[in-house]
Amino acid sequence: MKPMRVLVIDDEVSIRKLAERELAAPHRTVLTADSVAAAKKLVREETFDVIVADIRLPDGDGLDLLSTFRQTLPDVEVILITGYGTIESALKAVKLGAYDYITKPFELERLEVVLDKAFERVCLKRENRRLQQGRRETEAPRLVGRSAAMRQVARLAEKVAPHDTSVLITGESGTGKDVVARTIHALSRRCDRPFVVKNCAALQKDLLRSELFGYAKGAFTGAVETRDGLVALADGGTLFLDEIGDMPLDLQGALLRLLETKRYRRVGEQQERRVDVRFLFATHRDLKAEVDAGRFHEALYHRLNIFHIHLPPLRDRREDIPLLVEHLLGLLSGPRTPYRVADETLAHLMAYHWPGNVRELRNVLERCVILSENRLILPNSLPRELTGDLHPAGAHPFQCLSLQDMERLHIQKILALFGGNKAETARALGISRRTLYRKIKEYKLED
């Protein structure tokens, strides 16, 4: 867990020194301020989880400061301390949203307990917001495929994961760019921190800016409270911006500044905030062509293109289809006995060109699961566009086909797919090379 960051605001030097010396710990970082002005300056520059503030300060009132923090720092908990405690001030502090109210002199052990409990509440609030965003993935990501192209993708993801370098993932829609992003996060040192996802093509530019950076109360019509954006939610973790090529041009400049300085502004605020986020990007567009056409920021393109991973389309790695089918059917089956695919059904799947890539394959298999009988997927469960390339018009998929004919057809198709390469064909079929040679001889497929 990321260390707790605490700000102690008190005009007494002894209190500040005590906090810096006694409250600081490996799991707790403590900064101090002696006035309202100094505290506001620190809050603009640093991120805090819990704030401990004296009610009486030389240039202001701690209760007023509490009200300000509750509006501008929605996830932060505030603990008030005072040497002049009254029931009236305690009730007002609770009404304004203080986590606790402590009178001086106080025991250090009690303050530590209150700090830890306040931090637990902060973490719960942030976790609830992330869950509401639907950004957490319960299942570990898995890159499926043993083709040369997918082995290269897996190698690059493993190499770049331990570093905080931004990564640009490209490929056609449906190739699994999000799986690569999740794999990088899972292998990184931030794996136990948030993984936040945003599709840049999903919202209008004004909404995207406020959702990305957050907004202050009153920044626009409907902004009835201050809210953190996805950048703040991803603090300490990873922010994955999908379809970055669709981000509005005027917002790209703000993103470039965030990448270079790790600072950003909420909509409606002037002060900058610091954040610790690792960025991953994905797009199906040719960003170099977009730059040439004036639709993408050139400096941002060069900043994104430091480390590039390209995902090939499924039609260029058909040898991965049997593995993908097995994996996806396992996901669709859940804990039950997995569905099985008939040989001729797999032949259809291998022969299809898959314009929608892995996403389309999953959708087809989901349809097949619904239509299958006895958990066996037969060709009559497939959409018509998948079966038309192996049968004459009007022919029934099983007309005059024995089991041996189906096996012969399947081996013939896989051999053709790999240009007669016996080793790759045997690997794709899941059989030994010796068995493949025997089948080739048996079915007279030498030519």
C-alpha positions as CSV (number, residue, x, y, z in Angstrom):
1,M,0.0,0.0,0.0
2,K,1.2,3.5,-0.8
3,P,2.5,5.3,2.3
4,M,0.0,7.7,4.1
5,R,0.7,11.4,3.5
6,V,-0.1,13.6,6.4
7,L,-0.2,17.4,6.7
8,V,0.0,18.9,10.2
9,I,-1.0,22.6,10.5
10,D,-0.1,24.3,13.8
11,D,1.5,27.6,14.8
12,E,3.3,26.0,17.7
13,V,6.8,25.0,16.9
14,S,6.8,22.2,19.5
15,I,3.7,20.6,18.0
16,R,5.2,20.7,14.5
17,K,8.6,19.2,15.6
18,L,6.8,16.5,17.6
19,A,4.8,15.5,14.5
20,E,7.8,15.4,12.3
21,R,9.8,13.4,14.8
22,E,7.3,11.1,16.3
23,L,4.5,10.6,13.7
24,A,6.8,9.9,10.8
25,A,7.2,6.2,10.0
26,P,7.9,3.9,7.1
27,H,4.1,3.8,6.3
28,R,3.6,7.5,7.1
29,T,5.0,10.7,5.5
30,V,4.5,13.9,7.6
31,L,4.8,17.5,6.3
32,T,4.0,20.6,8.5
33,A,2.8,24.2,8.0
34,D,2.6,27.0,10.5
35,S,-0.3,29.0,8.9
36,V,-3.3,28.9,6.6
37,A,-1.4,30.4,3.7
38,A,1.5,27.9,4.0
39,A,-1.0,25.0,4.3
40,K,-2.9,26.1,1.1
41,K,0.4,26.4,-0.8
42,L,1.4,22.9,0.3
43,V,-2.0,21.5,-0.7
44,R,-1.7,23.0,-4.2
45,E,1.8,21.4,-4.7
46,E,1.5,18.1,-2.9
47,T,-1.0,15.2,-2.4
48,F,-2.3,14.4,1.1
49,D,-4.5,11.7,2.6
50,V,-5.1,13.1,6.1
51,I,-4.8,16.7,7.4
52,V,-4.4,17.6,11.1
53,A,-5.2,21.3,11.7
54,D,-5.3,23.5,14.7
55,I,-8.5,25.6,15.0
56,R,-6.8,28.8,16.0
57,L,-4.1,29.9,13.5
58,P,-2.3,33.3,13.1
59,D,-3.9,34.1,9.7
60,G,-7.2,32.3,9.8
61,D,-9.6,29.8,11.4
62,G,-9.2,26.0,11.2
63,L,-12.9,25.6,10.9
64,D,-12.9,27.8,7.8
65,L,-10.0,25.8,6.5
66,L,-11.9,22.6,7.1
67,S,-14.8,23.9,5.0
68,T,-12.4,24.8,2.2
69,F,-10.7,21.4,2.2
70,R,-14.0,19.5,2.2
71,Q,-14.9,21.3,-1.1
72,T,-11.5,21.1,-2.8
73,L,-10.2,17.7,-1.5
74,P,-13.2,15.3,-1.5
75,D,-11.2,12.2,-0.5
76,V,-9.1,13.8,2.3
77,E,-10.0,13.4,6.0
78,V,-9.4,16.3,8.3
79,I,-8.7,16.0,12.1
80,L,-9.1,19.2,14.2
81,I,-7.1,19.9,17.3
82,T,-7.5,22.8,19.7
83,G,-6.4,24.0,23.2
84,Y,-9.7,25.8,23.6
85,G,-12.3,23.0,23.1
86,T,-16.0,23.8,23.5
87,I,-19.1,21.8,22.7
88,E,-20.2,24.4,20.2
89,S,-16.9,24.2,18.2
90,A,-16.9,20.4,18.4
91,L,-20.5,20.3,17.0
92,K,-19.6,22.7,14.2
93,A,-16.5,20.7,13.3
94,V,-18.6,17.5,13.0
95,K,-21.3,19.3,11.0
96,L,-18.6,20.6,8.5
97,G,-17.3,17.1,8.0
98,A,-14.3,16.7,10.4
99,Y,-13.2,13.1,10.9
100,D,-12.4,13.7,14.6
101,Y,-11.9,16.5,17.1
102,I,-9.1,16.3,19.6
103,T,-8.3,18.7,22.5
104,K,-4.8,19.7,23.7
105,P,-2.9,18.3,25.4
106,F,-3.4,15.0,23.6
107,E,-1.7,11.6,23.8
108,L,0.5,10.9,20.8
109,E,-0.7,7.2,20.7
110,R,-4.3,8.3,20.4
111,L,-3.5,10.7,17.5
112,E,-1.7,7.8,15.7
113,V,-4.7,5.5,16.1
114,V,-7.0,8.3,14.7
115,L,-4.6,8.9,11.8
116,D,-4.6,5.2,10.8
117,K,-8.4,4.9,11.0
118,A,-8.8,8.1,9.0
119,F,-6.5,6.7,6.3
120,E,-8.4,3.5,6.2
121,R,-11.5,5.5,5.5
122,V,-9.8,7.4,2.8
123,C,-8.7,4.2,1.1
124,L,-12.2,2.8,1.3
125,K,-13.7,5.9,-0.3
126,R,-11.2,5.8,-3.1
127,E,-11.6,2.1,-3.7
128,N,-15.4,2.5,-3.8
129,R,-15.1,5.2,-6.4
130,R,-12.8,3.0,-8.5
131,L,-15.2,0.1,-8.3
132,Q,-18.1,2.4,-9.4
133,Q,-16.0,3.3,-12.4
134,G,-15.8,-0.4,-13.2
135,R,-12.0,-0.1,-13.6
136,R,-10.9,-3.1,-11.5
137,E,-10.3,-6.4,-13.2
138,T,-11.0,-9.5,-11.2
139,E,-9.3,-11.9,-13.5
140,A,-5.6,-11.8,-14.2
141,P,-4.9,-10.9,-17.9
142,R,-3.5,-13.5,-20.2
143,L,-1.8,-13.1,-23.6
144,V,-2.9,-16.2,-25.6
145,G,-0.9,-17.4,-28.6
146,R,2.4,-19.1,-29.5
147,S,2.9,-17.6,-32.9
148,A,6.1,-15.7,-33.4
149,A,4.3,-12.4,-33.4
150,M,2.6,-13.0,-30.1
151,R,5.8,-14.3,-28.5
152,Q,7.3,-11.0,-29.5
153,V,4.4,-9.0,-28.0
154,A,4.7,-11.0,-24.7
155,R,8.5,-10.4,-24.6
156,L,8.1,-6.6,-25.2
157,A,5.4,-6.4,-22.5
158,E,7.6,-8.3,-20.0
159,K,10.6,-6.1,-20.7
160,V,8.8,-2.7,-20.4
161,A,6.6,-3.6,-17.4
162,P,9.1,-2.9,-14.6
163,H,9.8,0.6,-16.0
164,D,7.5,3.6,-15.7
165,T,8.0,4.4,-19.4
166,S,4.8,5.3,-21.3
167,V,3.8,2.6,-23.8
168,L,1.9,3.0,-27.1
169,I,-0.1,-0.1,-28.1
170,T,-1.4,-0.2,-31.7
171,G,-3.4,-2.6,-33.7
172,E,-6.8,-3.1,-35.4
173,S,-9.9,-3.0,-33.3
174,G,-10.5,-6.2,-31.4
175,T,-6.9,-7.5,-31.4
176,G,-6.6,-7.3,-27.6
177,K,-4.8,-4.0,-26.9
178,D,-6.5,-3.8,-23.5
179,V,-5.2,-7.3,-22.6
180,V,-1.6,-6.1,-23.4
181,A,-2.1,-3.0,-21.2
182,R,-3.5,-5.1,-18.3
183,T,-0.6,-7.5,-18.7
184,I,2.0,-4.6,-18.4
185,H,0.2,-3.3,-15.3
186,A,0.1,-6.8,-13.7
187,L,3.8,-7.3,-14.3
188,S,4.8,-3.8,-13.0
189,R,5.7,-2.6,-9.5
190,R,2.3,-0.8,-9.5
191,C,0.4,-4.1,-9.8
192,D,-1.3,-3.7,-6.4
193,R,-2.3,-0.1,-7.2
194,P,-5.3,1.2,-9.3
195,F,-5.6,0.3,-13.0
196,V,-7.9,3.0,-14.5
197,V,-9.2,2.8,-18.1
198,K,-10.8,5.5,-20.3
199,N,-11.9,5.2,-23.9
200,C,-11.2,8.6,-25.4
201,A,-13.7,8.1,-28.2
202,A,-16.6,7.6,-25.7
203,L,-17.2,11.2,-24.6
204,Q,-17.4,14.7,-26.0
205,K,-14.3,16.8,-25.5
206,D,-15.8,19.0,-22.6
207,L,-16.9,15.9,-20.7
208,L,-13.6,14.1,-21.4
209,R,-11.6,17.0,-19.9
210,S,-13.6,17.1,-16.7
211,E,-13.7,13.3,-16.4
212,L,-9.9,13.1,-17.0
213,F,-8.8,16.0,-14.7
214,G,-11.7,16.5,-12.4
215,Y,-13.5,19.7,-11.7
216,A,-14.1,22.3,-9.0
217,K,-17.5,23.1,-7.5
218,G,-19.2,25.7,-9.7
219,A,-16.9,25.2,-12.7
220,F,-19.8,24.6,-15.0
221,T,-23.6,24.1,-14.9
222,G,-24.2,21.0,-12.9
223,A,-20.9,21.0,-11.0
224,V,-22.5,21.0,-7.6
225,E,-19.5,19.5,-5.8
226,T,-15.8,19.2,-6.4
227,R,-14.8,15.9,-7.9
228,D,-11.5,14.1,-8.6
229,G,-10.8,12.9,-12.2
230,L,-9.4,9.7,-13.5
231,V,-5.9,11.1,-13.2
232,A,-6.3,11.5,-9.4
233,L,-8.0,8.1,-9.1
234,A,-5.0,6.5,-10.8
235,D,-2.5,8.2,-8.5
236,G,0.2,5.6,-7.7
237,G,-1.1,3.2,-10.3
238,T,-1.7,3.1,-14.1
239,L,-3.9,5.1,-16.4
240,F,-4.8,3.4,-19.7
241,L,-6.2,5.8,-22.3
242,D,-7.7,3.7,-25.1
243,E,-8.3,5.1,-28.6
244,I,-5.9,8.0,-27.9
245,G,-6.1,8.9,-31.6
246,D,-9.7,10.1,-31.0
247,M,-8.8,12.6,-28.3
248,P,-9.7,16.2,-29.3
249,L,-6.7,18.2,-30.5
250,D,-7.1,21.0,-27.9
251,L,-7.0,18.4,-25.0
252,Q,-3.9,16.8,-26.4
253,G,-1.8,19.8,-25.3
254,A,-3.0,19.4,-21.7
255,L,-2.1,15.7,-21.8
256,L,1.3,16.4,-23.1
257,R,2.0,18.8,-20.2
258,L,0.8,16.2,-17.8
259,L,3.1,13.6,-19.2
260,E,6.1,16.0,-19.1
261,T,5.5,17.6,-15.7
262,K,3.3,15.1,-13.8
263,R,1.1,18.1,-13.0
264,Y,-2.5,19.0,-14.0
265,R,-5.3,21.4,-13.2
266,R,-8.9,20.6,-12.4
267,V,-11.5,22.3,-14.6
268,G,-12.3,25.6,-12.9
269,E,-9.2,25.8,-10.8
270,Q,-5.9,27.7,-11.3
271,Q,-3.6,25.8,-9.0
272,E,-1.7,22.8,-10.3
273,R,-1.7,19.4,-8.6
274,R,1.1,16.8,-8.7
275,V,0.4,13.2,-9.5
276,D,2.3,9.9,-9.8
277,V,0.8,7.9,-12.6
278,R,2.1,5.5,-15.2
279,F,0.5,6.0,-18.7
280,L,-0.4,3.4,-21.3
281,F,-2.0,4.3,-24.6
282,A,-3.7,2.4,-27.4
283,T,-5.2,3.2,-30.8
284,H,-6.3,1.6,-34.0
285,R,-5.3,4.7,-36.0
286,D,-2.0,5.5,-37.8
287,L,-0.9,8.3,-35.5
288,K,1.9,9.4,-38.0
289,A,-0.7,9.8,-40.7
290,E,-2.9,11.7,-38.2
291,V,0.0,14.0,-37.4
292,D,0.6,14.7,-41.1
293,A,-3.1,15.4,-41.5
294,G,-3.0,17.9,-38.6
295,R,-5.3,15.9,-36.4
296,F,-2.8,14.9,-33.8
297,H,-0.3,16.9,-31.8
298,E,3.2,16.1,-33.2
299,A,5.0,16.6,-29.9
300,L,2.5,14.3,-28.2
301,Y,3.1,11.7,-30.9
302,H,6.8,11.7,-30.2
303,R,6.2,11.6,-26.5
304,L,3.9,8.6,-26.8
305,N,6.1,6.7,-29.3
306,I,9.0,6.1,-26.9
307,F,8.0,2.4,-26.6
308,H,5.8,0.9,-29.2
309,I,4.0,-2.5,-29.2
310,H,2.0,-3.6,-32.3
311,L,-0.6,-6.3,-32.2
312,P,-1.0,-8.2,-35.4
313,P,-4.5,-9.0,-36.7
314,L,-5.9,-12.4,-36.1
315,R,-5.8,-13.3,-39.8
316,D,-2.0,-13.0,-39.7
317,R,-1.7,-15.4,-36.8
318,R,-4.2,-18.1,-37.5
319,E,-2.1,-20.7,-35.8
320,D,-3.2,-19.1,-32.5
321,I,-6.9,-19.7,-33.2
322,P,-7.1,-23.2,-31.6
323,L,-5.5,-21.8,-28.4
324,L,-7.8,-18.8,-28.4
325,V,-10.9,-21.0,-28.9
326,E,-9.9,-23.2,-26.0
327,H,-9.2,-20.1,-23.8
328,L,-12.3,-18.2,-24.6
329,L,-14.5,-21.3,-24.2
330,G,-13.0,-21.8,-20.8
331,L,-14.0,-18.2,-19.9
332,L,-17.5,-18.7,-21.3
333,S,-18.0,-22.1,-19.6
334,G,-17.0,-20.8,-16.1
335,P,-16.5,-23.5,-13.5
336,R,-18.5,-26.1,-15.5
337,T,-17.2,-28.6,-18.0
338,P,-15.8,-26.7,-21.0
339,Y,-17.5,-26.8,-24.4
340,R,-15.9,-28.9,-27.1
341,V,-15.5,-27.8,-30.8
342,A,-16.0,-30.3,-33.5
343,D,-13.1,-30.7,-36.0
344,E,-15.1,-29.3,-38.9
345,T,-16.2,-26.3,-36.8
346,L,-12.6,-25.6,-36.0
347,A,-11.8,-25.8,-39.8
348,H,-14.4,-23.1,-40.4
349,L,-12.9,-20.9,-37.7
350,M,-9.4,-21.4,-39.1
351,A,-10.5,-20.5,-42.6
352,Y,-12.4,-17.3,-41.8
353,H,-10.6,-13.9,-42.2
354,W,-11.8,-12.4,-38.9
355,P,-12.2,-8.6,-39.7
356,G,-13.3,-8.1,-36.1
357,N,-10.3,-10.1,-34.8
358,V,-10.3,-11.7,-31.3
359,R,-13.4,-9.7,-30.2
360,E,-15.4,-11.1,-33.1
361,L,-14.1,-14.6,-32.3
362,R,-15.4,-14.3,-28.8
363,N,-18.8,-13.1,-30.0
364,V,-19.1,-16.0,-32.4
365,L,-18.2,-18.5,-29.7
366,E,-20.7,-17.0,-27.3
367,R,-23.4,-17.5,-30.0
368,C,-22.2,-21.1,-30.5
369,V,-22.4,-21.8,-26.7
370,I,-26.0,-20.7,-26.7
371,L,-26.9,-22.8,-29.8
372,S,-24.8,-25.9,-29.0
373,E,-26.2,-29.3,-27.9
374,N,-24.6,-31.5,-25.3
375,R,-21.8,-28.9,-24.9
376,L,-20.5,-29.8,-28.4
377,I,-20.2,-26.9,-30.9
378,L,-21.1,-28.1,-34.4
379,P,-20.9,-26.1,-37.7
380,N,-24.6,-25.4,-37.7
381,S,-24.1,-23.1,-34.7
382,L,-21.8,-20.8,-36.7
383,P,-23.0,-17.7,-38.5
384,R,-23.6,-18.1,-42.2
385,E,-20.6,-16.0,-43.2
386,L,-18.2,-18.5,-41.5
387,T,-19.6,-21.6,-43.2
388,G,-20.1,-20.4,-46.7
389,D,-16.3,-20.6,-47.6
390,L,-16.1,-24.4,-47.1
391,H,-19.3,-25.7,-48.6
392,P,-21.1,-25.2,-52.0
393,A,-24.2,-23.1,-51.9
394,G,-27.2,-25.1,-50.5
395,A,-25.0,-28.0,-49.2
396,H,-25.6,-29.2,-45.7
397,P,-22.4,-29.1,-43.5
398,F,-22.6,-32.8,-42.8
399,Q,-23.8,-34.0,-46.1
400,C,-21.8,-37.2,-47.0
401,L,-19.2,-36.4,-44.3
402,S,-17.9,-39.2,-42.1
403,L,-15.7,-38.6,-39.1
404,Q,-12.7,-39.6,-41.2
405,D,-13.7,-37.1,-43.9
406,M,-14.0,-34.4,-41.3
407,E,-10.5,-35.2,-39.9
408,R,-9.0,-35.3,-43.4
409,L,-10.6,-31.9,-44.3
410,H,-9.4,-30.3,-41.0
411,I,-5.7,-31.5,-41.5
412,Q,-5.8,-30.5,-45.1
413,K,-6.9,-27.0,-44.2
414,I,-4.3,-26.5,-41.5
415,L,-1.6,-27.8,-43.8
416,A,-2.6,-25.3,-46.4
417,L,-2.7,-22.6,-43.8
418,F,0.9,-23.1,-42.9
419,G,2.1,-23.7,-46.5
420,G,2.8,-27.3,-45.9
421,N,5.0,-26.7,-42.8
422,K,4.7,-30.0,-40.8
423,A,6.1,-28.7,-37.5
424,E,3.8,-25.7,-37.3
425,T,0.8,-27.8,-38.4
426,A,1.5,-30.4,-35.8
427,R,1.8,-27.7,-33.1
428,A,-1.5,-26.1,-34.2
429,L,-3.3,-29.5,-34.2
430,G,-1.9,-30.4,-30.8
431,I,-0.4,-33.7,-32.1
432,S,3.1,-35.1,-32.5
433,R,4.9,-34.7,-35.8
434,R,5.0,-38.5,-36.1
435,T,1.2,-38.7,-35.8
436,L,0.9,-36.0,-38.4
437,Y,3.1,-37.9,-40.9
438,R,1.0,-41.0,-40.3
439,K,-2.3,-39.1,-40.9
440,I,-0.9,-37.5,-44.1
441,K,0.1,-40.9,-45.4
442,E,-3.3,-42.4,-44.4
443,Y,-5.3,-39.6,-46.1
444,K,-2.9,-39.3,-49.1
445,L,-2.2,-35.7,-48.4
446,E,1.5,-35.8,-49.5
447,D,0.8,-33.3,-52.3
